[in-house]
Amino acid sequence: MLDRGKLARGLETILGNITVEESPSNDNDSSKVFHIDPNLVQPNPHQPRRNFDPQSIKALAESIKEHGLLQPILVKPMKDGGFQLVAGERRWRAARDLGLSWIPAIVKDMGNKQSLSAALVENLQREDLNPIEKARAFWELIEVFGLTQEEVGKYVGLDRSTVANFLRLLELPIEVQEHVSRGTISSGHARALLALGNETLQKTLCQRIIDEGLTVRQVETIATSAKRPGYNNNKDTHKENPNETHHVQSLEDRLRKALGLKVQIRRSNGKGKIILYFNGNTQFERLVGLLGASA
């Protein structure tokens, strides 16, 4: 569980006296809100969040159209003119889609390390990043900007061991990482797969998790057995069908875009289930409405 108090303090460390979550104070020049043309804003190349759901952006645009953009974005000035986005990319995308001539923005001069850290912390405050996006952002802070795991943890309100566990996810095969990003397997499943230490076994067992709905405990048991001499990789496993797997992933993507929610499909032997994940009463009520049911 993320400590929101530590996150806020981490953001204060990065940005000084500016916090993204709170309204800026009018009597503080460094927190002054400006009106800027969204077309003068460039996206942040170090943005840790890679996936922006179109339906979610559309819903946010409708909210902005009705209520206005209540929270300013955070940008930094560019040497050749214009601004680079630091935090608030969903708001910026939605405002741009609406064709707004100006949006409220806090302008803060900062380096790339501050920019990445601020974007990372803001997304963590909203719990928008998936485990792989978090791991890649942590890696960039360490490898590109020279921070230690302990320093990264201080920025984002996590202990060093938790940061290290996220980074270990990047040791998994890309195919497995994609399943973690999509939510078809959990980060707990992914950590259990790490114990195998073999890409072929990791991919095979990952597919079994999806096909059979294996629990984390079951995966841990299988991984332990796989380390024993004489383990048969072909024993009690399903042969992977790339075409079927691609079809299921395609269906998940279509449902995710249509519903604006994380969707998981589990199939095995002609049977299966569809899992819809919602966050809070608002998403639940919207889902019930989309399904044409009454709560």
MOSULKA-V950968 format. One record per residue. N is the residue number from 1. RES is the residue in one small letter. SS is DSSP state (A for helix, B for strand, O for the rest). Layout:
((N	RES	SS) (N	RES	SS))
//
This chain:
((1	m	O) (2	l	O) (3	d	O) (4	r	A) (5	g	A) (6	k	A) (7	l	A) (8	a	A) (9	r	A) (10	g	A) (11	l	A) (12	e	A) (13	t	A) (14	i	A) (15	l	A) (16	g	O) (17	n	O) (18	i	O) (19	t	O) (20	v	O) (21	e	O) (22	e	O) (23	s	O) (24	p	O) (25	s	O) (26	n	O) (27	d	O) (28	n	O) (29	d	A) (30	s	A) (31	s	A) (32	k	O) (33	v	B) (34	f	B) (35	h	B) (36	i	B) (37	d	O) (38	p	A) (39	n	A) (40	l	A) (41	v	B) (42	q	B) (43	p	O) (44	n	O) (45	p	O) (46	h	O) (47	q	O) (48	p	O) (49	r	O) (50	r	O) (51	n	O) (52	f	O) (53	d	O) (54	p	A) (55	q	A) (56	s	A) (57	i	A) (58	k	A) (59	a	A) (60	l	A) (61	a	A) (62	e	A) (63	s	A) (64	i	A) (65	k	A) (66	e	A) (67	h	A) (68	g	O) (69	l	O) (70	l	O) (71	q	O) (72	p	O) (73	i	B) (74	l	B) (75	v	B) (76	k	B) (77	p	B) (78	m	O) (79	k	O) (80	d	O) (81	g	O) (82	g	O) (83	f	B) (84	q	B) (85	l	B) (86	v	B) (87	a	B) (88	g	O) (89	e	A) (90	r	A) (91	r	A) (92	w	A) (93	r	A) (94	a	A) (95	a	A) (96	r	A) (97	d	A) (98	l	A) (99	g	O) (100	l	O) (101	s	O) (102	w	O) (103	i	B) (104	p	B) (105	a	B) (106	i	B) (107	v	B) (108	k	O) (109	d	O) (110	m	O) (111	g	O) (112	n	A) (113	k	A) (114	q	A) (115	s	A) (116	l	A) (117	s	A) (118	a	A) (119	a	A) (120	l	A) (121	v	A) (122	e	A) (123	n	A) (124	l	A) (125	q	A) (126	r	A) (127	e	O) (128	d	O) (129	l	O) (130	n	O) (131	p	A) (132	i	A) (133	e	A) (134	k	A) (135	a	A) (136	r	A) (137	a	A) (138	f	A) (139	w	A) (140	e	A) (141	l	A) (142	i	A) (143	e	A) (144	v	O) (145	f	O) (146	g	O) (147	l	O) (148	t	O) (149	q	A) (150	e	A) (151	e	A) (152	v	A) (153	g	A) (154	k	A) (155	y	A) (156	v	A) (157	g	O) (158	l	O) (159	d	O) (160	r	A) (161	s	A) (162	t	A) (163	v	A) (164	a	A) (165	n	A) (166	f	A) (167	l	A) (168	r	A) (169	l	A) (170	l	A) (171	e	A) (172	l	O) (173	p	O) (174	i	A) (175	e	A) (176	v	A) (177	q	A) (178	e	A) (179	h	A) (180	v	A) (181	s	A) (182	r	A) (183	g	O) (184	t	O) (185	i	O) (186	s	O) (187	s	A) (188	g	A) (189	h	A) (190	a	A) (191	r	A) (192	a	A) (193	l	A) (194	l	A) (195	a	O) (196	l	O) (197	g	O) (198	n	O) (199	e	A) (200	t	A) (201	l	A) (202	q	A) (203	k	A) (204	t	A) (205	l	A) (206	c	A) (207	q	A) (208	r	A) (209	i	A) (210	i	A) (211	d	A) (212	e	A) (213	g	O) (214	l	O) (215	t	O) (216	v	A) (217	r	A) (218	q	A) (219	v	A) (220	e	A) (221	t	A) (222	i	A) (223	a	A) (224	t	A) (225	s	A) (226	a	A) (227	k	O) (228	r	O) (229	p	O) (230	g	O) (231	y	O) (232	n	O) (233	n	O) (234	n	O) (235	k	O) (236	d	O) (237	t	O) (238	h	O) (239	k	O) (240	e	O) (241	n	O) (242	p	A) (243	n	A) (244	e	A) (245	t	A) (246	h	A) (247	h	A) (248	v	A) (249	q	A) (250	s	A) (251	l	A) (252	e	A) (253	d	A) (254	r	A) (255	l	A) (256	r	A) (257	k	A) (258	a	A) (259	l	A) (260	g	O) (261	l	O) (262	k	B) (263	v	B) (264	q	B) (265	i	B) (266	r	B) (267	r	B) (268	s	B) (269	n	O) (270	g	O) (271	k	B) (272	g	B) (273	k	B) (274	i	B) (275	i	B) (276	l	B) (277	y	B) (278	f	O) (279	n	O) (280	g	O) (281	n	A) (282	t	A) (283	q	A) (284	f	A) (285	e	A) (286	r	A) (287	l	A) (288	v	A) (289	g	A) (290	l	A) (291	l	O) (292	g	O) (293	a	O) (294	s	O) (295	a	O))
//
